[in-house]
Amino acid sequence: MDTQALTAFLSVAELQSFSEAAEKLHLTQPAVSKRIATLEKQLDCRLFDRIGRHVHLTEAGRSLLPIAQRVLQELRNARRQINDLRGTVAGRLTMGISHHIGLHRLPPVLREFTRRYPAVQLDIDFMDSELAHQRILQGEMDLAVITLSPSQEENLSFIPVWEDSLTVAVSNDHPLADARQVNIAMLSQHIAIPPGLNTYTGQIIKQLFDDAGLEMEIGMSTNYLETIKVMVSIGLGWSILPHTLLDSSVTALSLEGVDLHRTLGCVHHRKRSLSNAAEAFIDLLPSP
């Protein structure tokens, strides 16, 4: 049972598709199918049911899944520890990065990191902060650079890096555009375009309305702040956005009696030892 076959198995199980797994692994679909067939032959059982274009784990496949994850994780830990004994900054560094941070905060850090440590293979997934948080909690990645959760689990280490100021934003011709300051009652009378209320930023906005006992009239919702800014700029509604995202296409308004902000930073699991590469990356992050 080789690691390549286990890696292929995990990719097909995650994506429920041989073709998508092949694309993720930079292989041909026949190569992925061959690795799965070899694994099934070694274990003398079928791991996937292939019904039309859909792929589902069999009972045997579901049993193998946590074992395969554990085996590959232990091998990654072994490689990391060996590299660390050599004192080198090398190997694979897996990270989850929120889309907004990846666009507006991290490029200088990533540029400097790759310049200093060319032997490190960066494996970066851009995703919602909430998903990255869960994957760190489950031990699936080394680091995440995200909007930090308001509730912080004891198994995770949170490193605040940036205080991200938030402000109310409307289009330049919005009915509220001439008001220098607004309150929640005023906002409740107009259509909102908030981030998804399941996101940490969306929860901040929802809490403001809950505390005021008012309803928010939501026109649409998306987790991508850049998309929200465009929708705000063309007059589809108001939103609350980071200052770093604002430009002349929108008008910023202060919110009466409220200092809006969120904390951006780095998260890792306390029980997962940090590699030299992970520690070197954390050292390059700006001081808060």
Secondary structure in CASP SS format (residue, H / E / C, confidence):
PFRMAT SS
TARGET T0000
AUTHOR 0000-0000-0000
METHOD secondary structure of the structure
MODEL  1
M C 1.00
D C 1.00
T H 1.00
Q H 1.00
A H 1.00
L H 1.00
T H 1.00
A H 1.00
F H 1.00
L H 1.00
S H 1.00
V H 1.00
A H 1.00
E H 1.00
L H 1.00
Q C 1.00
S C 1.00
F H 1.00
S H 1.00
E H 1.00
A H 1.00
A H 1.00
E H 1.00
K H 1.00
L H 1.00
H C 1.00
L C 1.00
T C 1.00
Q H 1.00
P H 1.00
A H 1.00
V H 1.00
S H 1.00
K H 1.00
R H 1.00
I H 1.00
A H 1.00
T H 1.00
L H 1.00
E H 1.00
K H 1.00
Q H 1.00
L H 1.00
D C 1.00
C C 1.00
R C 1.00
L C 1.00
F E 1.00
D E 1.00
R E 1.00
I E 1.00
G C 1.00
R C 1.00
H E 1.00
V E 1.00
H E 1.00
L E 1.00
T C 1.00
E H 1.00
A H 1.00
G H 1.00
R H 1.00
S H 1.00
L H 1.00
L H 1.00
P H 1.00
I H 1.00
A H 1.00
Q H 1.00
R H 1.00
V H 1.00
L H 1.00
Q H 1.00
E H 1.00
L H 1.00
R H 1.00
N H 1.00
A H 1.00
R H 1.00
R H 1.00
Q H 1.00
I H 1.00
N H 1.00
D H 1.00
L H 1.00
R H 1.00
G C 1.00
T C 1.00
V C 1.00
A C 1.00
G E 1.00
R E 1.00
L E 1.00
T E 1.00
M E 1.00
G E 1.00
I E 1.00
S C 1.00
H H 1.00
H H 1.00
I H 1.00
G H 1.00
L H 1.00
H H 1.00
R C 1.00
L C 1.00
P H 1.00
P H 1.00
V H 1.00
L H 1.00
R H 1.00
E H 1.00
F H 1.00
T H 1.00
R H 1.00
R H 1.00
Y C 1.00
P C 1.00
A C 1.00
V E 1.00
Q E 1.00
L E 1.00
D E 1.00
I E 1.00
D E 1.00
F E 1.00
M C 1.00
D C 1.00
S H 1.00
E H 1.00
L H 1.00
A H 1.00
H H 1.00
Q H 1.00
R H 1.00
I H 1.00
L H 1.00
Q C 1.00
G C 1.00
E C 1.00
M C 1.00
D C 1.00
L E 1.00
A E 1.00
V E 1.00
I E 1.00
T E 1.00
L C 1.00
S C 1.00
P C 1.00
S C 1.00
Q C 1.00
E C 1.00
E C 1.00
N C 1.00
L E 1.00
S E 1.00
F E 1.00
I E 1.00
P E 1.00
V E 1.00
W E 1.00
E E 1.00
D E 1.00
S E 1.00
L E 1.00
T E 1.00
V E 1.00
A E 1.00
V E 1.00
S E 1.00
N C 1.00
D C 1.00
H C 1.00
P C 1.00
L C 1.00
A C 1.00
D C 1.00
A C 1.00
R C 1.00
Q E 1.00
V E 1.00
N C 1.00
I H 1.00
A H 1.00
M H 1.00
L H 1.00
S C 1.00
Q C 1.00
H C 1.00
I C 1.00
A E 1.00
I C 1.00
P C 1.00
P C 1.00
G C 1.00
L C 1.00
N C 1.00
T C 1.00
Y H 1.00
T H 1.00
G H 1.00
Q H 1.00
I H 1.00
I H 1.00
K H 1.00
Q H 1.00
L H 1.00
F H 1.00
D H 1.00
D H 1.00
A H 1.00
G C 1.00
L C 1.00
E C 1.00
M C 1.00
E C 1.00
I E 1.00
G C 1.00
M C 1.00
S C 1.00
T C 1.00
N C 1.00
Y C 1.00
L H 1.00
E H 1.00
T H 1.00
I H 1.00
K H 1.00
V H 1.00
M H 1.00
V H 1.00
S H 1.00
I C 1.00
G C 1.00
L C 1.00
G C 1.00
W E 1.00
S E 1.00
I E 1.00
L E 1.00
P E 1.00
H H 1.00
T H 1.00
L H 1.00
L C 1.00
D C 1.00
S C 1.00
S C 1.00
V E 1.00
T E 1.00
A E 1.00
L E 1.00
S E 1.00
L E 1.00
E C 1.00
G C 1.00
V C 1.00
D C 1.00
L C 1.00
H E 1.00
R E 1.00
T E 1.00
L E 1.00
G E 1.00
C E 1.00
V E 1.00
H E 1.00
H E 1.00
R C 1.00
K C 1.00
R C 1.00
S C 1.00
L C 1.00
S C 1.00
N H 1.00
A H 1.00
A H 1.00
E H 1.00
A H 1.00
F H 1.00
I H 1.00
D H 1.00
L H 1.00
L C 1.00
P C 1.00
S C 1.00
P C 1.00
END
